[in-house]
Amino acid sequence: MDGEVKLLTLVIPVDDDDKRVLLGLKKRGFGEGYYNGFGGKVEPGESVSEAAARELEEESELRSPKLDKRGVLTFHYDDKPKPLEVHVFRVSEYEGVPAETEEMRPEWFAFDQIPFQKMWADDALWYPLFLSGKTFEGEFYFENTHDLKRHELRETTT
């Protein structure tokens, strides 16, 4: 890809026994009002996995000894200066109890009751791969921040 990207993380806790995912209602900032996983930007000197673990704890009060990287998604917005490169992690082992923070209000959703109508438009496209344990990569192109105009999504072997 040409040029710079803004490096971000997204962590989605999964309860495989009860077939549910933990999402957070974003209370402020970019994506406010949408349900999403937990994550944010990678700080200078921090690895992607370190940032993912830090953001999970800051936004949900959960800690995880094992983050399983499942994909990389790149988002292009016509109203943002740089594409966002988001590294997606699955967490099935964690410590603590999900708690509301200044930024997110966590809530469990059954796999078949994920509120896609209250999420980013791309989520309904890649979550099936994520939930089935696949690895993936994709690019998504948005206009006016919220309107998904086109995408490329592929399953990967690593």
ROMI-567096 format. One record per residue: residue in three letters; x, y, z of N, C-alpha, C in turn. Coordinates in pm, whole numbers, padded with zeros to 5 digits, always signed. Example, Ala and Ser with C-alpha at 12.3 -4.5 7.8 and 13.67 -1.06 7.14 Angstrom:
# residues 2
Ala+01319-00569+00780+01230-00450+00780+01320-00330+00780 Ser+01285-00225+00708+01367-00106+00714+01290+00003+00787 
//
This chain:
# residues 158
Met+00084-00117+00000+00000+00000+00000+00089+00124+00000 Asp+00050+00228-00072+00127+00351-00078+00102+00434+00047 Gly+00206+00506+00091+00188+00604+00197+00173+00544+00335 Glu+00146+00635+00425+00135+00600+00566-00005+00552+00602 Val-00011+00474+00708-00139+00432+00764-00136+00463+00913 Lys-00253+00474+00972-00265+00487+01117-00287+00345+01169 Leu-00198+00301+01258-00198+00164+01309-00288+00153+01432 Leu-00385+00059+01426-00483+00041+01533-00501-00106+01566 Thr-00564-00131+01681-00595-00267+01723-00744-00280+01750 Leu-00793-00403+01743-00932-00435+01776-00931-00572+01842 Val-00980-00580+01966-00981-00705+02041-01125-00743+02071 Ile-01160-00867+02038-01297-00915+02059-01293-01038+02149 Pro-01337-01022+02275-01347-01138+02365-01460-01230+02321 Val-01434-01360+02323-01530-01460+02280-01547-01564+02390 Asp-01672-01598+02419-01704-01706+02512-01752-01822+02425 Asp-01660-01916+02396-01691-02025+02305-01797-02120+02363 Asp-01795-02140+02495-01892-02232+02556-02035-02184+02537 Asp-02057-02056+02559-02192-01999+02548-02218-01934+02413 Lys-02121-01944+02321-02135-01889+02186-02178-01743+02188 Arg-02091-01660+02250-02122-01518+02257-01994-01435+02250 Val-02010-01308+02212-01897-01215+02202-01926-01095+02292 Leu-01818-01037+02341-01828-00915+02422-01798-00797+02332 Leu-01896-00708+02320-01880-00585+02244-01899-00468+02339 Gly-01850-00354+02300-01868-00235+02381-01941-00128+02302 Leu-02034-00059+02367-02100+00055+02305-02006+00174+02322 Lys-01961+00229+02211-01866+00341+02214-01939+00466+02261 Lys-01886+00525+02368-01953+00638+02433-01903+00774+02387 Arg-01785+00777+02321-01731+00905+02276-01630+00882+02164 Gly-01599+00988+02093-01495+00981+01989-01541+00912+01863 Phe-01443+00873+01781-01469+00810+01651-01548+00681+01673 Gly-01662+00668+01607-01746+00550+01622-01846+00559+01736 Glu-01862+00677+01795-01957+00695+01905-02096+00646+01864 Gly-02159+00570+01955-02292+00517+01930-02294+00381+01863 Tyr-02179+00330+01821-02168+00199+01759-02116+00097+01860 Tyr-02161-00029+01843-02100-00140+01916-01975-00182+01839 Asn-01872-00218+01914-01746-00257+01852-01668-00342+01951 Gly-01558-00400+01904-01465-00462+01995-01387-00353+02067 Phe-01284-00392+02138-01207-00298+02221-01072-00276+02157 Gly-01030-00153+02144-00902-00127+02081-00876+00020+02062 Gly-00769+00047+01991-00731+00184+01966-00594+00190+01903 Lys-00532+00307+01913-00406+00327+01840-00287+00265+01911 Val-00190+00230+01828-00062+00178+01876+00025+00298+01908 Glu+00074+00305+02031+00157+00418+02075+00302+00396+02032 Pro+00380+00505+02019+00522+00491+01983+00595+00399+02081 Gly+00677+00308+02027+00753+00216+02110+00675+00094+02154 Glu+00550+00082+02115+00463-00027+02156+00441-00122+02038 Ser+00441-00252+02064+00408-00347+01957+00257-00349+01940 Val+00212-00406+01828+00068-00416+01802+00001-00499+01912 Ser+00063-00612+01953-00001-00694+02057+00002-00627+02193 Glu+00106-00552+02222+00108-00476+02349-00003-00373+02351 Ala-00022-00304+02239-00129-00204+02230-00265-00271+02245 Ala-00284-00386+02184-00412-00457+02193-00443-00494+02338 Ala-00344-00547+02409-00364-00585+02550-00393-00462+02635 Arg-00321-00354+02612-00342-00230+02688-00482-00174+02664 Glu-00522-00167+02538-00653-00112+02504-00766-00199+02561 Leu-00750-00331+02555-00852-00420+02612-00873-00387+02759 Glu-00763-00373+02833-00774-00344+02976-00831-00204+03002 Glu-00784-00105+02926-00833+00032+02945-00982+00045+02917 Glu-01030-00027+02815-01168-00008+02771-01268-00106+02832 Ser-01221-00218+02889-01315-00318+02943-01277-00367+03082 Glu-01155-00336+03127-01098-00385+03252-01068-00535+03251 Leu-01062-00593+03130-01022-00733+03117-00874-00740+03082 Arg-00809-00845+03129-00670-00873+03094-00666-01012+03032 Ser-00582-01028+02932-00573-01158+02867-00428-01201+02850 Pro-00398-01325+02890-00263-01377+02870-00238-01417+02724 Lys-00345-01430+02646-00329-01479+02508-00422-01405+02414 Leu-00360-01329+02324-00434-01262+02218-00404-01335+02087 Asp-00505-01379+02019-00491-01458+01897-00524-01369+01777 Lys-00420-01332+01702-00442-01243+01588-00516-01317+01477 Arg-00628-01260+01432-00712-01325+01331-00712-01253+01198 Gly-00683-01122+01197-00689-01053+01069-00633-00913+01072 Val-00621-00859+00950-00581-00720+00932-00681-00659+00834 Leu-00742-00550+00877-00840-00479+00795-00790-00336+00774 Thr-00799-00288+00650-00757-00152+00620-00880-00073+00576 Phe-00898+00042+00640-01015+00126+00614-00971+00256+00550 His-01034+00287+00437-01007+00411+00364-01132+00498+00376 Tyr-01114+00620+00424-01224+00716+00439-01194+00837+00353 Asp-01291+00882+00276-01267+00999+00193-01250+01126+00275 Asp-01291+01122+00402-01282+01240+00488-01177+01227+00599 Lys-01085+01130+00583-00974+01114+00679-00843+01116+00601 Pro-00739+01174+00661-00613+01190+00586-00536+01060+00558 Lys-00546+00960+00647-00470+00836+00630-00563+00717+00645 Pro-00533+00610+00573-00607+00486+00597-00579+00433+00738 Leu-00673+00357+00792-00658+00295+00923-00629+00147+00901 Glu-00516+00099+00954-00480-00042+00947-00510-00104+01082 Val-00612-00189+01086-00662-00244+01212-00626-00392+01223 His-00552-00426+01329-00515-00564+01357-00618-00622+01453 Val-00685-00729+01410-00799-00787+01482-00753-00909+01562 Phe-00786-00908+01690-00748-01017+01781-00871-01081+01842 Arg-00860-01211+01865-00963-01289+01934-00908-01325+02071 Val-00990-01311+02173-00949-01346+02309-01053-01442+02365 Ser-01008-01563+02404-01102-01657+02465-01066-01688+02610 Glu-00948-01642+02652-00907-01656+02792-00881-01515+02845 Tyr-00940-01483+02957-00920-01349+03013-00941-01352+03164 Glu-00890-01248+03227-00905-01231+03371-00983-01104+03395 Gly-01063-01104+03502-01140-00986+03537-01285-00999+03494 Val-01359-00894+03524-01501-00887+03491-01519-00764+03403 Pro-01588-00778+03289-01608-00662+03204-01678-00550+03281 Ala-01626-00429+03267-01683-00315+03339-01689-00194+03247 Glu-01787-00110+03270-01801+00013+03193-01686+00107+03225 Thr-01635+00171+03120-01527+00268+03135-01574+00401+03075 Glu-01487+00500+03079-01525+00630+03022-01557+00620+02874 Glu-01495+00524+02807-01510+00515+02662-01610+00410+02614 Met-01624+00299+02688-01705+00187+02640-01797+00130+02748 Arg-01914+00081+02703-02005+00007+02791-02017-00135+02737 Pro-01949-00234+02802-01947-00371+02750-02081-00443+02766 Glu-02106-00531+02669-02229-00612+02671-02205-00740+02591 Trp-02250-00853+02647-02238-00981+02578-02351-00998+02478 Phe-02318-01056+02361-02418-01086+02257-02396-01227+02207 Ala-02505-01303+02197-02499-01435+02135-02454-01419+01990 Phe-02384-01519+01937-02335-01512+01800-02448-01476+01702 Asp-02567-01529+01725-02678-01504+01632-02758-01378+01667 Gln-02710-01301+01764-02781-01177+01801-02688-01055+01802 Ile-02580-01063+01729-02488-00950+01720-02562-00834+01654 Pro-02558-00715+01714-02639-00601+01664-02575-00529+01545 Phe-02566-00599+01431-02499-00541+01315-02560-00409+01271 Gln-02689-00389+01296-02753-00263+01257-02703-00145+01340 Lys-02632-00173+01451-02575-00068+01537-02423-00075+01538 Met-02368-00125+01427-02223-00141+01415-02177-00082+01282 Trp-02045-00075+01262-01991-00030+01135-02040-00124+01024 Ala-02063-00068+00905-02120-00143+00793-02035-00263+00752 Asp-01904-00256+00772-01816-00366+00731-01825-00488+00823 Asp-01868-00467+00947-01865-00576+01045-01943-00700+01002 Ala-02059-00680+00941-02141-00794+00899-02070-00877+00792 Leu-01971-00818+00726-01900-00889+00620-01788-00979+00673 Trp-01712-00932+00771-01597-01010+00818-01623-01087+00948 Tyr-01723-01051+01027-01750-01125+01151-01775-01274+01129 Pro-01845-01315+01022-01862-01460+01002-01729-01534+00993 Leu-01629-01476+00926-01496-01538+00921-01435-01542+01060 Phe-01444-01431+01130-01390-01421+01266-01453-01526+01358 Leu-01585-01534+01359-01656-01625+01450-01629-01771+01417 Ser-01599-01800+01291-01572-01939+01253-01425-01977+01270 Gly-01345-01885+01328-01206-01916+01358-01110-01898+01241 Lys-01155-01837+01135-01071-01816+01016-00979-01696+01036 Thr-00875-01688+00953-00792-01568+00946-00827-01498+00815 Phe-00809-01365+00812-00859-01288+00699-00785-01156+00686 Glu-00803-01095+00569-00757-00958+00548-00857-00892+00454 Gly-00867-00762+00466-00962-00692+00382-00935-00543+00374 Glu-00995-00482+00274-00990-00337+00258-01132-00289+00237 Phe-01164-00178+00304-01298-00121+00300-01288+00027+00268 Tyr-01376+00072+00180-01374+00211+00133-01504+00279+00171 Phe-01492+00384+00253-01609+00456+00303-01614+00598+00247 Glu-01735+00648+00227-01757+00789+00196-01838+00848+00311 Asn-01813+00976+00338-01883+01046+00447-01876+00967+00578 Thr-01764+00908+00605-01731+00830+00725-01809+00699+00737 His-01939+00699+00711-02023+00584+00745-02075+00502+00627 Asp-02062+00552+00505-02121+00484+00389-02018+00395+00321 Leu-02034+00264+00338-01944+00167+00275-01975+00160+00127 Lys-01875+00192+00043-01896+00196-00102-01843+00072-00172 Arg-01732+00017-00123-01680-00106-00183-01584-00171-00084 His-01556-00299-00110-01465-00371-00022-01404-00490-00093 Glu-01293-00536-00038-01228-00661-00078-01202-00736+00052 Leu-01239-00862+00056-01222-00943+00177-01180-01082+00134 Arg-01075-01134+00199-01030-01267+00164-00985-01343+00288 Glu-01009-01471+00286-00960-01560+00390-00812-01584+00363 Thr-00732-01588+00470-00589-01614+00455-00556-01748+00521 Thr-00434-01795+00499-00396-01925+00553-00307-01913+00675 Thr-00272-01790+00716-00186-01774+00834-00258-01706+00946 
//
